[in-house]
C-alpha cells in the first residue's frame, strides 16, 4: 500500500477531500457525499450533525458476511449480537511486568479490532497494543492506509518493557479496511491467532463475593475474571449509532495473584460530569489512577475513559470499585 497521498475533489461535496492513494479510503472531508470512491470505496465522513434519533444503527450481519475480512486479516473474529465483528489481537508474545506483577494478556494486553456495517459503509474501530519500538512504524502504516489514530496512551503505571495503546477509526469498504489494518499489524510482532483453550484455567478468587460486591456477574476468560458493562444511553458519532460492543464499555479485570488476592486493571467510561466523582471514589478505595483520556474524536455524548490499577484482596477491591460504578450511568445488570 503506497504511503503517498494526493488531494482530489469528490463529487457532491462542498470541499475537497484527501484520497489516500491505493487505499480506497477518504480522509479530511468536511461534508458528506452521496457518492462513494470509485470501485465501491467508502463515503466521506461528515461532522456530527444528526440527532440521536436520526443516527443510523448498524445493520444485522452473519458470520459469512465477515469471511472476506477474516480471510484478508488471516484471523477469525466473533460476531456479537449480529452487528459487531470483533477480532482479538492479544499480545501473548510480550512479557510485561508492572510493580512486580507479571501481566497476563487478558488483564491489560488484549488488543482488538471491531467492524460494524451500516447502510452505506463499514466502521472499523479498535485498540492496538504496541511496543515503543513498534509505535512509529504502526503510526506510519495506519496513516498510509487512511486509518485515524484517535487516542494514544497507557493502561499501566510502571511497566517493562514500555508498551502503548493506540485507538483506531476508519470508515470504508470492509476488505479495504481489513487490508489497511493488516498493514499496521505487519509492523508489529502481534502473534497469529490461536484457538482458545478447551477448558478455562481456574480462577483462584472468591468470584461469588466479587459478583455480589459489584452487583453483576463476571466471566472467566483465560485466567482473568472480567466485567464489561455498557452505558445506559445511546452513543452516536452524530450519524451512526455506536453499539457498546465497539469498545464503549466500562471494563474491570481481576488477575488472581494467589491467596484470594488480585491485580485489577481496566477503564471506566464516563461523561464529563462523572469524571471527578469516579476519581474521588477510586482514590477513596485506594485505587490508583493511570490515565484519563478519550477513545474517539466525535462521540455524542462526549465520553472519557479512566484506567486504574491496584492489588489486594479481590473482594475488598471489588467493594472499593462499586462506588465508582455507581457514580456512572451504566446499563442495568442483566
GIGILIN-V174517 format. One record per residue. RES is the residue in one small letter. PHI is phi in whole degrees, -180 to 180 (999 if undefined). NEAR is the number of other ideal C-beta (glycine too) atoms within 10 Angstrom. D_CENTER is the distance of its C-alpha to the mean C-alpha in whole Angstrom. Layout:
RES,PHI,NEAR,D_CENTER + RES,PHI,NEAR,D_CENTER
This chain:
x,999,18,25 + x,-71,10,27 + x,-81,14,25 + x,-79,9,28 + x,-141,18,27 + x,-146,8,30 + x,-84,9,30 + x,-144,12,31 + x,-63,10,32 + x,-113,19,30 + x,-57,7,33 + x,88,12,33 + x,-112,18,31 + x,-95,8,32 + x,-148,11,31 + x,-76,13,30 + x,-123,19,27 + x,-94,17,26 + x,-101,24,26 + x,-77,27,24 + x,-59,16,27 + x,75,15,26 + x,-103,26,23 + x,75,24,23 + x,-109,28,21 + x,-109,25,22 + x,-141,21,21 + x,74,16,22 + x,-89,20,24 + x,-107,13,25 + x,-140,15,26 + x,-79,17,25 + x,-121,19,27 + x,-87,10,29 + x,-120,12,29 + x,-84,18,26 + x,-67,22,27 + x,-58,8,30 + x,78,8,29 + x,83,11,26 + x,-71,20,24 + x,-77,26,21 + x,-79,22,23 + x,-72,26,22 + x,-101,27,20 + x,-83,17,22 + x,-65,12,21 + x,-60,16,21 + x,-132,10,24 + x,-77,16,24 + x,-84,10,24 + x,-55,13,22 + x,-70,7,25 + x,-92,10,25 + x,-63,19,21 + x,-87,13,21 + x,-79,15,19 + x,-68,22,17 + x,-86,13,20 + x,-72,11,20 + x,-134,18,20 + x,-122,9,21 + x,-56,13,20 + x,-63,8,23 + x,-62,17,21 + x,-100,23,19 + x,-59,11,21 + x,-60,13,22 + x,-68,24,18 + x,-61,16,18 + x,-65,12,21 + x,-66,17,20 + x,-77,21,18 + x,72,11,20 + x,-143,19,17 + x,-98,16,17 + x,-107,21,14 + x,-124,13,15 + x,-84,18,15 + x,-110,15,14 + x,54,10,17 + x,74,13,18 + x,-128,20,16 + x,-108,23,12 + x,-101,25,12 + x,-110,19,10 + x,-110,23,11 + x,-74,17,10 + x,-135,24,11 + x,-71,19,12 + x,-93,22,14 + x,-72,16,18 + x,-84,12,20 + x,-94,17,19 + x,-112,10,22 + x,-103,21,20 + x,-123,13,22 + x,-142,22,22 + x,50,14,25 + x,82,8,26 + x,-100,18,24 + x,-78,12,23 + x,-83,22,19 + x,-77,20,18 + x,-53,19,15 + x,-70,20,14 + x,-77,27,14 + x,-148,28,12 + x,-112,21,12 + x,-93,22,10 + x,-65,20,7 + x,-162,17,6 + x,-132,26,7 + x,-129,22,8 + x,-126,26,11 + x,-144,24,13 + x,-95,18,17 + x,-118,18,19 + x,-60,10,22 + x,-121,12,23 + x,-157,21,19 + x,-116,25,16 + x,-102,24,13 + x,-119,26,10 + x,-135,23,6 + x,172,23,4 + x,-142,20,4 + x,-100,25,8 + x,-95,23,11 + x,-133,25,14 + x,-78,17,17 + x,-63,10,19 + x,-69,11,21 + x,-78,20,19 + x,-55,18,17 + x,-60,11,20 + x,-69,14,20 + x,-65,23,16 + x,-58,16,17 + x,-62,14,20 + x,-67,22,19 + x,-63,22,16 + x,-65,16,18 + x,-64,21,21 + x,-88,27,19 + x,76,27,18 + x,-98,25,14 + x,-75,19,13 + x,-100,16,12 + x,-109,19,11 + x,-164,17,10 + x,-145,13,12 + x,-165,18,12 + x,-124,16,13 + x,-103,25,12 + x,-126,24,16 + x,-76,15,19 + x,-72,10,22 + x,-150,16,21 + x,-144,10,22 + x,-73,11,22 + x,-70,12,20 + x,-128,22,16 + x,-125,17,13 + x,-122,21,10 + x,-122,21,9 + x,-86,21,6 + x,-129,24,8 + x,-157,21,10 + x,-162,26,13 + x,-124,24,15 + x,167,30,18 + x,-76,19,20 + x,-55,21,18 + x,-69,16,20 + x,-62,25,20 + x,-62,29,16 + x,-64,25,16 + x,-64,20,19 + x,-63,26,17 + x,-63,27,14 + x,-61,18,17 + x,-63,19,19 + x,-72,27,16 + x,-63,21,15 + x,-66,11,19 + x,-87,18,19 + x,-122,21,18 + x,-104,12,19 + x,-57,22,16 + x,-72,12,19 + x,-59,7,19 + x,-62,16,18 + x,-129,9,20 + x,-66,6,21 + x,-66,10,20 + x,-64,9,23 + x,-63,5,26 + x,-132,6,26 + x,-77,13,24 + x,-64,13,25 + x,-65,9,27 + x,-105,19,25 + x,-84,16,28 + x,-145,25,27 + x,-83,16,28 + x,-66,19,25 + x,-63,10,28 + x,-72,15,28 + x,-64,26,25 + x,-57,16,24 + x,-63,15,27 + x,-65,19,26 + x,-90,19,23 + x,73,14,24 + x,-152,18,22 + x,-103,13,21 + x,-87,20,19 + x,-133,11,18 + x,-80,16,20 + x,-148,16,17 + x,62,16,19 + x,88,17,21 + x,-114,24,18 + x,-100,25,18 + x,-122,18,15 + x,-130,21,15 + x,-130,17,12 + x,-127,21,14 + x,-81,17,13 + x,-81,19,15 + x,-83,9,18 + x,-91,13,18 + x,-76,14,17 + x,-108,21,14 + x,-133,22,15 + x,-108,22,15 + x,99,17,19 + x,-127,21,19 + x,-130,22,17 + x,-74,17,16 + x,-105,23,12 + x,-61,20,12 + x,-61,18,10 + x,-67,20,9 + x,-74,26,6 + x,110,23,4 + x,-99,18,7 + x,-141,20,9 + x,-83,24,11 + x,-115,19,11 + x,-129,25,14 + x,-123,22,15 + x,-115,26,19 + x,-106,24,20 + x,-62,20,24 + x,-118,17,26 + x,99,8,29 + x,61,10,32 + x,66,16,29 + x,-90,17,27 + x,-148,30,24 + x,-103,26,21 + x,-116,22,18 + x,-155,28,15 + x,155,24,12 + x,-152,24,11 + x,-95,27,13 + x,-100,25,12 + x,-143,24,15 + x,-87,14,17 + x,-55,10,20 + x,-66,11,22 + x,-90,19,21 + x,-58,17,19 + x,-67,11,23 + x,-63,15,24 + x,-69,24,21 + x,-57,19,22 + x,-64,13,25 + x,-66,21,24 + x,-65,22,22 + x,-67,14,25 + x,-62,11,28 + x,-89,19,26 + x,75,11,26 + x,-99,20,23 + x,-78,15,22 + x,-92,14,19 + x,-102,19,17 + x,-147,17,15 + x,-132,16,15 + x,-165,16,13 + x,-103,15,11 + x,-103,22,8 + x,-130,21,10 + x,-99,13,13 + x,-142,16,15 + x,-71,19,14 + x,-135,19,17 + x,-65,14,17 + x,-64,11,16 + x,-116,18,13 + x,-122,18,13 + x,-127,24,11 + x,-124,22,13 + x,-88,22,13 + x,-141,24,16 + x,-157,23,18 + x,-167,18,22 + x,-130,19,24 + x,157,17,27 + x,-61,16,28 + x,-59,27,25 + x,-69,18,27 + x,-62,18,28 + x,-65,24,24 + x,-61,28,23 + x,-65,16,26 + x,-71,21,25 + x,-77,26,21 + x,-58,16,23 + x,-62,15,24 + x,-69,25,21 + x,-60,20,19 + x,-68,12,23 + x,-85,20,22 + x,-120,21,19 + x,-91,13,20 + x,-96,19,18 + x,-63,13,19 + x,-60,9,22 + x,-65,10,21 + x,-87,6,22
